[in-house]
Amino acid sequence: MSKIIFINRYFYPDHSATSQLLSDLAFVLARQGQNVEVISSAQLYDDAKANLSRRDDINGVTVRRVRTTSYGRGNLVGRAMDYLTFYVSSTILMLRTVNADDLLVAETDPPLISLFAMMVAKVRRAKLFNWVQDIFPEVATALGVRGLQPVVVRGIVWFRDLSWRAASCNVVLGRRMEEYLKQHGVKDRQIQVIHNWSSGTSVWPVKSENNVLRAEWGLADKFVVGYSGNLGRAHDYETMIDAATLMENNDNVRFLYIGGGAHRESVEREVEKRGLRNVLFKPYQSRDRLAESLSVADLHVISLLPDLEGYIVPSKFYGILAVGRPTLYVGDPEGEIPLILDKWLCGTTVKIGDSESFAEYVTMLVADQNKCEKAGQRARELFTKYFDKKLAISKWVGVIESQQLLH
């Protein structure tokens, strides 16, 4: 029986977005009788020193973990070494594991793993899928990562495009990603748009009066503006902090950060520097409390630097829809998510730096709670119709089965 082999640096029990999505998909495929294996590292996203077992069987999925350096995400040089050692170790394992007619699915952590998967698929006569969660090196270039000389970038792009064109299928997260791949020579038949997801059975709207976390955090009678998840280099944080400053004297409103990321400490320092008492910080919450933690906010904030549109789609969006909350997007009004918000009337977009419009929108929703609730109801309807886990997984299963029938 042919195998489906996924490769990604993180897998269950890791909590990172790519890990959770991959775990969801792999477990469902295994339950349906597919022979599923995963190649990952022994690290956790927030614990590079973790030393998970070399081999596990989790919910019917065979997990093989390779050893790498463990410098972590603290600096770019150390992260590059972790990437490099994962490339080497995982490629050796792929060559030992992948057989003819297997389906090899490369996610995009670490960046460019598709190049190594492409070479293995060619040697072993396997089919290649690319699950394009983000587009590198364009993301690094847009973020101003040092050391990427133009000639190096052009070389990386050439090889990366080759791996896209060599794949039986490239699964992308939205229409802008789809158009970008087409511009780089990938044929229509090689692209499938399957959005990321959340689970409507485990993430649902929790009413404020029933929300234990909201009460524990002293937010029971407040209008909460929330940012949940990674606050990294791809995200703007100043607009939200400036809006909190403008609304400092409005005792009915609190700004809440749940999670971590490269900018988390910068935001905390800035809040302390300004003496803001309307901003709270909480750590990542366990997945089994996601419904409660996401439902704490009355309005969620998503931000993405405009130069990254088409390269990244923030995965937190789907959980926000699942709990039936409106979204305030800080970024490009023509971006993937803003166009959805505008069509479904379940949020709004402000440009980066426009803290006054940010504060005005919050003030409007505070004054008109019914409007906020209606926007949240439309968000949940949108989620149920298009972005529930069962819908996305069904699309994945259909694509995989169609490829298996071609053998």
C-alpha positions in Angstrom: 0.0 0.0 0.0 1.4 3.4 -1.0 2.0 5.9 1.8 1.2 9.6 2.3 4.3 11.2 3.8 4.1 14.7 5.2 7.2 16.7 5.9 7.2 19.7 8.2 9.4 20.8 11.1 6.7 20.6 13.7 3.9 18.1 14.4 1.7 17.1 17.3 2.0 17.8 20.2 3.4 21.1 19.0 0.9 24.0 19.1 2.2 26.1 16.2 -0.3 26.8 13.3 1.4 24.6 10.7 1.7 21.8 13.2 -2.0 22.0 14.2 -3.2 22.0 10.7 -1.0 19.1 9.6 -2.0 17.1 12.7 -5.7 17.7 11.9 -5.3 16.5 8.3 -3.0 13.6 9.1 -5.2 12.2 11.8 -8.3 12.3 9.6 -6.5 10.6 6.7 -5.3 7.9 9.1 -8.8 7.3 10.4 -10.0 6.9 6.9 -7.6 4.0 6.4 -4.7 5.8 4.6 -1.1 4.8 5.5 0.2 8.1 6.8 3.6 9.1 8.0 5.1 12.4 9.1 8.7 13.5 9.1 9.4 16.3 11.6 12.0 17.5 14.0 12.3 16.7 17.7 11.8 20.3 18.6 8.7 22.3 19.7 8.0 25.7 18.3 8.5 27.5 21.6 11.1 25.0 23.0 14.0 24.3 20.7 15.6 22.2 23.4 12.7 19.8 23.4 13.8 16.2 22.7 10.8 14.4 21.5 11.1 10.6 20.8 12.6 9.6 17.5 9.6 7.6 16.5 5.9 7.6 17.7 2.6 6.2 16.6 0.0 8.9 17.3 -3.6 8.3 16.4 -2.6 5.9 13.6 0.1 8.2 12.2 3.7 7.1 12.2 5.9 10.0 13.2 9.6 9.9 12.5 11.6 12.8 14.1 15.1 13.8 13.0 17.8 15.4 15.1 18.8 18.9 14.4 20.7 21.8 16.0 18.5 23.5 18.6 19.4 27.2 18.6 15.8 28.2 18.3 14.1 31.3 16.9 16.1 33.9 18.9 18.5 34.9 16.2 18.6 34.4 12.4 22.0 32.7 12.3 20.9 30.1 14.8 17.6 29.6 13.0 19.4 29.1 9.8 21.5 26.4 11.3 18.4 24.6 12.6 17.0 24.8 9.1 20.2 23.5 7.5 20.5 20.5 9.8 16.8 19.7 9.2 17.3 19.8 5.5 20.1 17.3 5.7 18.6 15.0 8.2 15.1 15.0 6.7 16.4 14.4 3.2 18.4 11.4 4.3 15.3 10.0 6.0 13.1 10.8 3.0 15.4 8.8 0.8 15.2 5.9 3.1 11.4 6.1 3.6 9.8 7.3 0.3 9.0 4.6 -2.2 7.6 4.6 -5.8 4.0 5.8 -6.0 4.1 7.3 -2.5 2.6 10.8 -2.1 5.2 13.2 -0.5 3.6 16.4 0.8 6.0 19.2 1.7 4.7 22.0 3.9 6.7 25.2 4.1 8.5 25.0 7.4 11.3 25.3 7.0 11.3 27.4 3.9 12.4 25.7 0.7 11.9 22.2 2.0 10.0 21.6 -1.3 13.4 21.7 -3.1 14.6 18.7 -1.2 11.2 16.9 -1.4 11.3 17.5 -5.2 14.7 15.8 -5.5 13.6 12.9 -3.4 10.3 12.5 -5.3 12.3 12.5 -8.5 14.8 9.9 -7.4 12.2 7.6 -5.7 9.5 8.1 -8.4 7.0 9.5 -5.9 4.3 12.1 -6.4 5.0 15.6 -4.9 2.5 17.9 -3.3 3.5 21.4 -2.0 1.3 22.8 0.8 2.2 26.5 0.4 1.7 28.2 3.8 3.9 31.1 2.9 6.1 32.1 0.0 9.9 32.3 0.5 12.2 34.1 -0.2 9.7 36.9 -1.0 8.7 37.0 2.7 12.3 37.4 3.8 13.0 40.1 1.2 9.9 42.0 2.2 10.9 41.9 5.9 14.4 43.2 5.0 16.3 40.1 6.2 20.0 40.9 5.9 22.4 38.8 3.8 20.0 38.0 0.9 21.9 39.4 -2.1 19.8 39.9 -5.2 21.7 37.3 -7.1 21.1 34.8 -4.3 17.4 35.7 -4.2 17.1 35.1 -8.0 18.8 31.7 -7.7 16.5 30.7 -4.8 13.4 31.8 -6.7 14.4 29.9 -9.8 14.8 26.6 -7.9 11.7 27.3 -5.8 9.7 27.8 -9.0 11.1 24.6 -10.3 9.7 22.7 -7.3 6.3 24.3 -7.8 6.2 23.3 -11.5 7.5 19.8 -10.7 4.6 19.1 -8.2 1.4 17.2 -9.1 -0.4 19.7 -7.0 0.3 22.9 -5.1 -2.2 23.7 -2.4 -2.4 27.4 -1.7 -4.4 29.5 0.8 -6.1 32.1 -1.3 -6.7 33.7 -4.7 -3.7 36.0 -4.4 -1.3 33.1 -3.8 -2.9 31.3 -6.7 -2.3 34.2 -9.0 1.3 34.5 -7.8 2.0 30.8 -8.6 0.5 31.3 -12.1 2.7 34.2 -12.7 5.7 31.9 -12.0 4.8 29.4 -14.5 2.6 27.0 -12.6 -0.3 25.6 -14.6 -3.9 25.9 -13.5 -4.3 22.1 -13.1 -1.4 22.1 -10.7 -3.0 24.5 -8.2 -5.8 23.9 -5.7 -7.1 26.7 -3.4 -7.8 25.2 0.1 -8.0 27.7 2.9 -6.7 26.9 6.3 -9.4 26.2 8.9 -10.6 25.9 12.4 -12.9 23.3 13.9 -16.5 24.3 14.4 -17.0 21.5 16.9 -14.2 22.5 19.2 -14.1 26.3 18.6 -17.5 28.0 19.0 -18.9 31.3 20.3 -18.9 31.4 24.1 -21.3 34.0 25.5 -19.6 36.6 27.7 -21.6 35.8 30.8 -20.5 32.1 30.5 -16.9 32.7 29.8 -14.7 31.7 32.7 -11.6 33.3 31.3 -13.3 36.6 30.8 -14.3 36.6 34.4 -10.9 35.4 35.6 -9.1 38.2 33.8 -11.4 40.9 35.1 -13.0 41.7 31.8 -16.6 40.7 32.5 -18.1 44.2 32.0 -15.6 45.5 29.4 -15.5 45.8 25.6 -12.4 43.8 24.7 -10.3 44.4 21.7 -8.1 41.2 21.3 -5.0 40.2 19.5 -4.5 36.4 19.7 -1.5 34.4 18.5 1.9 35.2 17.2 3.0 38.9 17.1 5.9 38.5 14.8 7.9 40.4 12.2 5.2 40.2 9.6 2.7 42.1 11.8 2.2 45.7 12.8 1.7 46.4 16.4 2.1 50.2 16.7 -1.4 51.0 15.3 -3.2 49.0 18.0 -1.0 50.5 20.8 -1.6 54.0 19.4 -5.3 53.3 19.4 -5.1 52.1 23.0 -3.3 55.4 23.9 -6.1 57.4 22.2 -8.7 55.4 24.2 -6.8 55.4 27.5 -9.5 57.4 29.3 -12.4 55.1 28.1 -12.8 52.8 31.0 -15.2 50.6 29.2 -12.6 49.3 26.7 -9.6 47.0 27.3 -7.0 45.8 24.8 -5.8 42.2 25.2 -2.8 40.4 23.8 -2.8 36.6 24.1 0.3 34.8 22.8 3.9 35.6 22.0 6.2 36.3 19.1 9.1 38.5 18.2 7.3 41.8 18.9 5.7 40.7 22.2 8.4 42.1 24.4 8.6 45.3 22.4 4.8 45.8 22.9 5.1 45.2 26.6 8.0 47.7 26.9 6.0 50.3 25.0 2.9 49.8 27.1 5.0 50.2 30.3 6.7 53.3 28.9 3.4 54.9 28.1 1.9 53.9 31.4 -1.2 52.3 29.7 -3.5 50.7 32.2 -6.0 49.5 29.5 -3.7 46.9 28.0 -3.4 43.3 29.3 -1.1 40.5 28.3 -1.8 36.8 28.7 0.2 33.7 27.5 -0.8 31.2 24.8 -3.8 29.2 25.9 -4.1 25.5 25.4 -6.1 24.3 22.4 -8.8 22.9 24.6 -9.5 26.4 25.9 -9.4 28.1 22.4 -13.1 28.6 22.3 -13.1 30.5 25.6 -9.9 32.4 24.9 -10.9 33.6 21.5 -14.4 34.4 22.8 -13.0 36.7 25.4 -12.6 39.5 22.8 -15.6 41.3 21.4 -13.5 42.4 18.4 -10.3 40.8 17.1 -7.4 42.4 15.4 -5.4 40.9 12.6 -2.4 42.7 11.1 -0.2 42.0 8.1 2.4 44.2 6.5 1.1 45.2 3.0 4.2 44.0 1.3 3.4 40.5 2.5 0.0 40.2 0.9 -0.2 37.2 -1.4 2.7 35.6 0.5 1.0 34.9 3.8 -2.6 34.5 5.0 -2.9 34.9 8.8 -4.3 31.6 10.1 -5.8 33.2 13.2 -8.6 34.5 10.9 -10.4 31.2 10.9 -10.6 30.8 14.6 -12.0 34.3 14.9 -14.7 33.5 12.4 -15.4 30.3 14.3 -16.2 32.1 17.6 -18.4 34.6 15.8 -16.4 37.8 16.3 -15.8 40.7 13.9 -12.3 41.4 12.7 -10.5 44.7 12.5 -7.7 44.2 9.9 -4.7 46.5 10.0 -3.0 46.4 6.6 -3.8 46.6 2.8 -7.5 47.2 2.1 -7.2 45.1 -1.0 -5.7 42.1 0.8 -7.1 38.6 0.9 -8.8 38.9 4.3 -10.1 42.5 3.8 -11.9 41.6 0.7 -13.7 38.8 2.6 -14.6 41.1 5.5 -16.0 43.7 3.1 -18.1 41.2 1.2 -19.5 39.5 4.3 -19.8 42.7 6.4 -18.1 41.0 9.3 -15.4 43.6 10.0 -13.4 46.4 8.6 -9.9 47.4 7.5 -7.7 50.3 8.5 -4.3 51.2 7.0 -1.2 50.7 9.1 -0.7 53.9 11.2 -4.3 55.0 11.1 -4.9 54.7 14.8 -7.7 57.3 14.7 -9.8 55.2 12.4 -9.0 52.1 14.5 -10.2 53.9 17.6 -13.3 55.3 15.8 -14.4 51.8 14.8 -14.0 50.5 18.3 -15.9 53.4 19.7 -18.7 52.8 17.2 -19.0 49.1 18.2 -19.0 50.0 21.9 -21.9 52.4 21.3 -23.8 50.0 19.1 -23.4 46.5 20.6 -26.2 45.2 18.3 -24.1 46.0 15.3 -21.1 44.2 16.8 -23.2 41.1 17.5 -24.7 41.1 14.0 -21.2 41.3 12.5 -20.2 38.4 14.7 -23.1 36.4 13.6 -22.2 37.0 9.9 -18.6 35.9 10.7 -19.9 32.6 12.1 -22.2 32.1 9.1 -19.2 32.6 6.8 -17.1 30.2 8.8 -19.8 27.5 8.7 -20.3 27.9 4.9 -16.7 28.0 3.8 -14.0 27.6 6.5 -15.0 24.8 8.8 -12.4 22.0 9.3 -14.7 19.3 7.8 -15.0 21.3 4.6 -11.3 21.9 4.1 -10.4 18.3 5.0 -13.0 17.0 2.5 -11.3 19.1 -0.2 -7.9 17.7 0.8 -9.2 14.1 0.7 -10.7 14.7 -2.7 -7.5 16.1 -4.1 -5.4 13.2 -2.6 -7.8 10.6 -3.9 -7.8 12.0 -7.4 -4.0 11.8 -7.5 -4.0 8.2 -6.1 -6.4 7.2 -8.9 -3.9 8.4 -11.5 -1.3 5.9 -10.5 
